[in-house]
Amino acid sequence: MSLVGRLEDLSLSDMFQILSVGRKTGTLILKGSSGNALIVFKNGLVVRAETDNLDRTLGEDLLSAGMVKNTIFYLASEVRKNLPTKSIPEILYEFGSLSKDSLEKITKKRVERVVYKLLQWQDGDFQFELDDLNPQGKVNLSDLGWELSKGISPEYLLMEGARVYDESFVSVSEITGDKKEEGESDEGWESHHLTERRDISALRALTQELRFPESASEITLLILRFASDIFERGILFMVENKKMVGSGQFGLDIERPDDKIREIMLPFEESSFLKKIVMEKRPYKGSMEKDNVTEALMKEIGGGWPHEAVLFPIVTEGNVFALLYCDNLTTGEKMRETEGLEIFIDQAGLAIEKSLLHGKLQEMEKKTKL
């Protein structure tokens, strides 16, 4: 069984949503005027992605990054002539020249770059081979790279691709109003100023998309997309019936993070810390107070405890509709400024109100016609 079509009729982002929600396993082949590509899915998660639309192969990335020596890379290339079904990274791993952890890290970054490139394709044919995980011989690529042991959420890749796309339009001169002088350091005040202005530039870019949302779920995805540009991890909870129900996430390093988050249901009223945030309807930034509910949350998302966290209530019609939790637990990096995100969340709350009202009006019209 296979799914065949053209990118002009079904976009890559739509395909990602279909394959993710359906938890599909198989290989997606893409051929267009920009080049060839393949993406391998396991249970709806991306475990491999390669294209010839990038300047270098994964093996060449490893060489360029100084992770392998020229002599070792040349030897691996010679071995591959006799083992064409092996990729250069696989051979380097079998040589013992690279650890699996190193390969996983650089491959994850490459998958993000590949998807970002593919999101820009305007034309092409696609074919998804269900339950076929063997990429050999399916598309003309010089090297098939490395397969991740832990797949990446397609939703995360789409958000990351959109974030990089937004940032690609913001140059240093546009942000600061000046071109950097030759020899000027990137550190210190200039670097800090750049980070702050990037927050505002993201606000400007995403506010345009907020003007014409099709649904409340589309708006919440925009919130996660904005937050992923500022924080390393984030979870969006829907607030209903005195409970917080997981809806979406980014950056969580756990098995099947999207499914795991949707299974979380927390009685926030049993936590004086969370209850106060919901009742006051104001953002919170600081240390997380420990209680049974917050400890249960941290256990569900990996077990670590962040030095500080931020929580943003999303208010519609005077009530908290959702709650966004974010932290930088992965690296412990200091929190960035969040004024742009706070403004966007306020606007998102109003947009959700309009979306819900529009839905109610449509229902009333249907009943009237009946």
C-alpha positions in Angstrom: 0.0 0.0 0.0 1.3 3.5 -0.9 0.2 7.1 -0.9 1.2 9.0 -4.1 0.6 12.6 -5.1 2.1 16.0 -5.8 3.3 18.7 -3.3 1.2 21.2 -5.2 -1.9 19.3 -4.0 -0.8 18.1 -0.6 1.9 20.1 1.3 4.6 18.5 3.3 3.2 20.0 6.5 -0.2 18.4 5.8 1.5 15.1 5.2 3.4 15.3 8.4 0.2 15.9 10.3 -1.5 12.9 8.6 1.4 10.5 9.3 1.9 11.8 12.8 -1.8 11.5 13.9 -2.1 8.1 12.2 1.2 7.0 13.8 2.3 5.6 10.5 5.5 3.7 9.8 7.1 3.8 6.4 9.3 5.8 4.0 8.3 9.0 2.3 10.1 9.7 -1.0 10.2 13.2 -2.5 11.4 14.2 -6.0 11.1 17.8 -7.3 12.9 20.5 -9.2 14.9 21.3 -6.1 16.3 17.7 -5.7 15.5 14.4 -4.1 14.7 13.5 -0.5 13.5 10.8 1.8 12.0 10.8 5.3 11.6 7.6 7.3 8.8 7.4 9.9 8.4 4.9 12.8 5.0 5.1 14.6 4.5 8.6 13.4 8.0 9.9 14.4 10.8 10.9 12.1 13.9 8.7 12.5 15.8 9.6 9.3 15.7 12.4 6.8 18.1 13.1 3.9 18.2 15.3 0.8 20.6 16.4 -1.9 19.2 19.9 -1.6 21.9 20.6 1.1 25.5 21.4 0.3 27.0 18.5 2.3 26.1 14.9 3.3 26.0 13.9 6.9 29.4 12.4 6.6 30.8 15.6 5.2 29.1 17.5 8.1 31.0 15.3 10.5 34.3 16.0 8.7 33.6 19.7 8.6 32.8 19.8 12.3 36.2 18.1 13.1 34.5 15.1 14.6 36.5 12.7 12.3 40.0 13.1 10.7 40.5 13.3 7.0 42.4 10.0 6.9 39.5 8.2 8.7 36.9 9.8 6.4 38.9 8.8 3.3 39.2 5.2 4.6 35.4 5.0 5.3 34.8 6.3 1.8 37.0 3.5 0.3 35.3 0.9 2.5 31.9 2.1 1.2 32.8 1.3 -2.4 32.7 -2.4 -1.4 29.7 -1.9 0.9 27.3 0.4 -1.0 24.4 -0.4 1.3 26.3 1.2 4.2 26.3 4.9 4.8 29.5 6.8 5.7 28.2 7.5 9.3 27.4 3.8 9.8 30.9 2.8 8.7 32.5 5.5 10.9 30.4 4.1 13.9 31.5 0.6 13.2 35.1 1.8 13.0 34.7 3.1 16.5 35.5 6.6 15.3 32.3 8.1 16.6 30.1 7.4 19.6 26.4 6.8 19.1 25.5 9.8 21.2 27.6 12.1 19.0 25.9 10.7 15.9 22.4 11.1 17.4 23.0 14.7 18.3 24.4 15.8 14.9 21.8 13.8 13.1 18.9 15.4 15.0 20.2 18.8 13.9 20.6 17.6 10.3 17.0 16.3 10.3 15.8 19.7 11.3 17.8 21.3 8.5 16.5 18.8 5.9 12.9 19.4 6.9 13.4 23.2 6.8 14.7 22.9 3.3 11.8 20.6 2.2 9.3 23.0 3.6 10.5 25.5 1.0 9.9 23.2 -2.0 7.2 24.6 -4.3 6.8 21.5 -6.5 7.5 17.8 -6.6 6.1 14.3 -6.5 5.8 12.2 -3.3 5.3 8.6 -2.5 4.8 7.1 0.9 5.5 3.3 1.2 3.6 2.1 4.2 5.6 -0.2 6.6 8.6 -0.1 4.4 11.7 1.0 6.4 14.4 0.1 3.9 15.5 3.3 2.1 17.9 1.5 -0.1 17.4 2.1 -3.9 14.3 4.2 -3.5 15.8 7.5 -4.4 19.1 8.8 -5.9 21.0 10.1 -2.9 24.8 9.9 -2.4 24.4 8.9 1.3 21.5 7.9 3.4 22.9 9.2 6.7 22.0 7.8 10.1 18.8 6.5 11.7 17.9 8.0 15.0 17.1 5.5 17.9 14.6 8.0 19.3 12.3 9.6 16.7 11.5 13.3 16.5 7.9 14.6 16.6 6.8 16.0 13.2 5.0 18.8 15.0 8.3 19.9 16.6 10.0 19.8 13.2 7.3 21.9 11.6 7.6 24.5 14.5 11.3 24.5 14.3 11.2 24.9 10.5 8.8 27.8 10.8 11.0 29.4 13.5 14.1 29.2 11.3 12.1 30.5 8.3 11.0 33.5 10.4 14.5 34.3 11.6 16.0 34.0 8.1 14.3 37.3 7.3 15.7 39.2 10.2 19.3 40.3 9.7 21.5 42.0 12.3 21.2 45.3 10.6 17.4 45.1 10.6 17.3 44.3 14.3 19.8 46.8 15.6 19.5 49.5 12.9 23.3 49.4 12.4 25.7 47.1 10.6 28.3 45.4 12.9 31.7 47.0 12.7 34.6 44.8 11.5 36.2 43.0 14.4 33.3 43.9 16.8 32.6 41.2 19.4 29.3 39.3 19.4 29.4 39.2 23.1 28.1 41.5 25.8 25.4 44.2 25.3 25.1 43.9 21.5 24.4 40.1 21.8 21.9 40.7 24.6 20.2 43.4 22.6 20.0 41.1 19.5 18.3 38.4 21.6 15.7 40.9 22.9 14.9 42.3 19.4 14.6 38.7 18.0 11.7 38.3 20.5 10.0 41.4 19.1 10.7 40.4 15.5 9.0 37.0 16.2 6.0 38.9 17.6 5.7 41.0 14.4 6.0 37.9 12.2 3.5 35.7 14.1 0.9 38.5 14.8 0.2 38.5 11.0 -0.6 34.8 11.1 -2.9 35.4 14.1 -5.1 37.7 12.1 -6.7 34.9 10.1 -6.7 31.7 12.2 -9.0 28.8 11.2 -9.5 27.3 14.6 -8.5 27.6 18.3 -6.1 24.7 17.8 -4.2 26.6 15.1 -3.8 29.5 17.5 -2.4 27.3 20.3 0.1 25.9 17.8 1.2 29.4 17.1 1.7 30.0 20.8 3.9 26.9 21.1 5.8 28.0 18.0 6.6 31.4 19.5 7.6 29.9 22.8 9.9 27.4 21.2 12.0 30.3 20.0 12.6 31.5 23.5 12.6 28.4 25.7 14.1 24.9 25.5 11.0 23.0 26.7 7.3 23.9 26.8 3.9 22.3 27.5 0.5 23.7 26.7 -2.3 22.6 29.1 -6.0 23.1 28.4 -7.8 24.2 31.6 -11.2 22.7 32.2 -13.3 21.3 35.0 -10.6 22.1 37.6 -8.1 20.1 35.7 -5.1 20.8 33.5 -5.1 18.5 30.4 -2.0 18.2 28.3 -2.5 19.4 24.7 0.9 20.1 23.1 4.7 20.3 23.7 8.1 21.1 22.3 11.6 20.1 23.4 10.7 17.2 25.7 13.3 14.5 25.7 11.1 11.6 26.6 9.6 8.6 24.7 6.6 9.6 22.4 6.4 13.1 24.0 3.2 14.2 22.1 1.3 11.1 23.2 2.7 11.3 26.8 1.6 14.9 27.2 -1.9 14.2 26.0 -2.2 11.6 28.7 -1.4 14.1 31.5 -4.4 15.3 33.6 -3.6 17.3 36.7 -6.0 18.5 39.4 -4.5 22.1 39.6 -6.8 23.0 42.5 -4.9 20.6 44.7 -1.8 22.7 44.1 -1.9 26.1 45.9 0.9 27.2 43.6 -0.9 26.4 40.3 -4.3 27.4 41.7 -3.0 30.9 42.5 -1.6 31.4 39.0 -4.9 30.3 37.4 -7.0 32.5 39.8 -4.8 35.6 39.4 -4.6 35.1 35.6 -1.1 36.7 35.5 2.2 35.3 34.2 4.6 33.8 36.7 8.4 33.6 36.4 10.5 32.1 39.2 11.1 28.9 41.0 8.5 26.1 40.9 7.0 25.4 44.3 7.0 21.7 45.2 3.8 19.9 46.0 2.2 16.7 45.0 0.8 18.1 41.7 4.0 19.9 40.5 6.2 16.9 41.5 3.8 14.6 39.5 4.2 16.9 36.5 8.0 17.0 36.7 8.1 13.2 36.9 5.9 12.8 33.8 8.2 15.1 31.7 11.6 13.6 32.6 12.2 13.8 36.3 14.4 16.9 36.5 13.6 20.0 38.5 14.2 23.4 36.7 16.0 26.2 38.5 13.3 28.5 37.3 10.2 28.3 35.1 7.5 30.5 33.6 3.8 29.9 33.3 1.5 32.0 31.1 -2.3 31.8 31.6 -4.2 32.2 28.3 -7.4 34.1 29.1 -10.6 34.0 27.1 -13.9 35.5 28.1 -12.5 36.3 31.6 -11.5 32.7 32.3 -8.2 30.8 31.9 -8.6 28.8 28.7 -5.1 27.3 28.7 -1.8 27.4 30.6 1.6 27.5 29.0 4.5 26.1 31.0 8.1 26.7 29.9 11.7 26.1 31.2 15.3 25.8 30.2 16.1 22.6 32.1 18.1 21.1 29.2 21.0 23.5 29.5 20.1 25.6 32.5 20.4 28.7 30.4 19.1 32.0 31.9 15.6 32.9 30.9 15.3 35.4 28.1 13.0 38.5 28.1 9.4 37.5 27.4 7.5 40.8 26.8 6.9 39.8 23.1 5.5 36.4 24.1 3.3 38.0 26.8 1.8 40.5 24.3 1.3 37.7 21.8 -0.5 35.5 24.3 -2.9 38.4 25.2 -3.7 38.7 21.5 -4.0 35.0 21.1 -6.6 35.0 23.9 -8.7 37.5 22.0 -8.3 35.5 18.8 -9.5 32.3 20.5 -12.5 34.2 21.7 -13.4 35.2 18.2 -12.8 31.7 16.9 -15.0 30.2 19.5 -17.7 32.8 18.9 -17.5 32.1 15.2 -18.0 28.4 15.9 -21.1 29.1 18.0 -22.6 31.3 15.3 -22.1 28.5 12.7 -23.8 26.0 15.0 -26.7 28.4 15.5 -27.0 28.9 11.7 -27.1 25.1 11.2 -29.9 24.7 13.8 -31.9 27.6 12.2 -31.7 26.0 8.8 -33.0 22.7 10.3 
